[in-house]
């Protein structure tokens, strides 16, 4: 099964449990992300990737300009572990960790969630790569990815008991557009995939093919 087949199954399950009306909430979130992308600049192939320092689930500070010296990095931004699509995508990516490491590379995932939430999700899911806590979406903003979930989505998630503002630790319902980058040892972007539809992702094989 491919990643996008897995995500299609996630969508079908959500619709089956909540009714077809839930798809309008998907579309509203996609429209909000698309509107944002039309008004901003995102990292493109050839750009020097913006440097940053974030803590991983162990509390270790990870600095991009330092870690790329050891090999190329696959950097993926996800909305949060509360998002079923992101949750499934991260677990799917975990299957490719051996291949990534065999290429001398490393996978890092970034979300605006509090570090304890990242830590809990990593432990519960058993994923082997590190999650980085991007407090206040500072790094996602540097990469031009931040938008606010629309009101209808906020209300629906709240009805499910999911308060993204609390999970993010600052009351904000801002999340990053889902995006994946390959960043080389020279800190240049070798692959950039950024799209408004969080239900669809670039397949890992295409990302791995961009590794030197």
N, C-alpha and C positions, 0 to 999 in steps of 0.2 A: 504494500500500500504506500502511495506517495504522501507527502505532507499535505497537499491540497485535497487529496481524497479523505485523509483523516479529518481535516477541517470541515469538509462537506458533511461528514458524518456527525461532527459536533453540531453543526447548524441544524441538521435534520432532527437531532435529538432535542435541541432547544425548542424547535417549532412543534415537535410532537408533544412536548410537555406543556407548552404555553399557548399553542394555537397559532395559526398563520398570521394573526395580527402583530405578532412580535417582530415580523420582518420589517415593519415600518420603522421600528426603533433602530434596527440595523442600518436602514437607509438614512435615517436622520443623522446618525453618528458618522456615517461615511460622507454625507453631504457637508457636515461641519468640518471634517478633516480636509475634504477637497477644497472648500472655501478658504481654509487656512493656507493650504499649499499654493493656491493661486496668488497669495499676497506675500509670500516670503521666499527666501533663498535657502536651499538645502545643499548639503555637501554633494559634490559631483566628482566623478572620476578625474583624477589628476590634481585635485585640490589637496592642500596640506590640511590634514585632519586637525581639528581644534584640540588642543591639549587639555587635559583635565586630570583631576585627582579625586577619586571616590573610594569609600570604604566597601570592602566585600563583606560577606557574612561572618568572616572570622575577625572582623575589625581591622584588617590590614588595609593600609592606604595603597590603592592601585593608581599609578600615574601612567598615562598612555605613552608619553614620550620615553619613559624608561622601559616599559614592558615590551614595546615593539623592538627594542634592541635585541631581544632574545628570539624574535621570530614574528612573522605576520600575525595580525589579530583579526578574528571575526567578531565584529561588534554588532549586537542586535538590541534594538530598543523595543520594549514591550509595555503594554498599558498597565499591567499589574496582574498578580496571580488570581485576582477576582474575575478576570476575563477568561472565560472558558476556552476561547480560541488561542489566546496567548499561552495559557496553561498547557494546552495540548501541543502547541508548537514547540515549547521549551522541552517537553518530555520527548517529543520526536527527535529534536536536535541531539538529545543525550545519546541516542543510538549511534551518532556519528562522531562522538568524542574520540574513539580510538583512531579513526581515520584522520581527524584534525590533528591529533598529537603526533601521528606518524609523519605528517607533513611539516612538523616543527612549528605548528601553529597553536593558537589557544582561542577558545570561545569565551566571550564575556557577554552577559546580558544585563541591560540597564533598565530600571523602572523607578518611578518616583516614590515607591513605597518605603515606609520606615524600615530601617535595617533589621529590626526584630521580625517584621513580616517576611522580609526576604529570607531570613534565617529559618523561619518556621516552614516556609514553602519548600526551601531546598531540602530540609530534613524530611519532610513528609513525602516529597516526590522522589527523593533519592537521586536527583540529578547530580552529575559529577563536576560540571563546570560552575564557575563562580557567578553570583548575582551581585550587582553593584547598586547601592542605594543612592539615588539621585534626588536628594532633598530639594524640594521646591522646583524640581525640573530644571535646575541650572544648566546641566550639560545638554539636556534635550533642547533647551532654548538656544544654546550656542550652535546647535546643529539645525535650527529652524523648524523644530518638530512639534512644538507645544500648541495644543488647542484645548478648549473647554468642552466637556461633554454637554450636549443640549439638554434643556430642562426636562423633556419627556423621558430621556434616558436616566437622568438623575432620579426622577420620581419613581421610575420602574425599578431601578436597582435598589433604591431605598425600601421599596415594598418587599423586596426579597431579603432585606436585612443587610444589604451591602452598602456601606457608607464610604465612598471612595475618599472623601475628605478626611475621615478619621484614619483610614488605611494609609493615606499619604502623610498624615501627621500634621497637616497645616490647614485643614478645612477646605482646601482647594480641590475642585473636581477637574483640574487640568491634567491631561495625559499626553504622552507623545504619540505622534503618528507612528505606526509600526514601520520600522526600517532596519535594514541590515547592510553593513559595510564590511569590506575587506580592506584593512589598512596595512601597508607594507612596512618593512623595517626602516624605510626612509620617511615614514609617517604620511605618505601619500595615499590617497584613496584609490584603490585598485578596482573596486566594485562598489556600486551604490544602488540600492533598491529601496525606494520609498514610495508607498502608495496609500491612498486614502481608504481602501477596502481592507480592513483588518482581518476579514475572513479569508483572504488570499495571501499567500507568502511565496517568496522565491524558494524553489526547491533546494535542499542542501547540496545536491550534486552540482548545481549551477554555481553555488557559492564556492564549493571546494575547487572547482575548475579555475577559479580566479586566483587561487593561492600559487605563489611562485614555486 
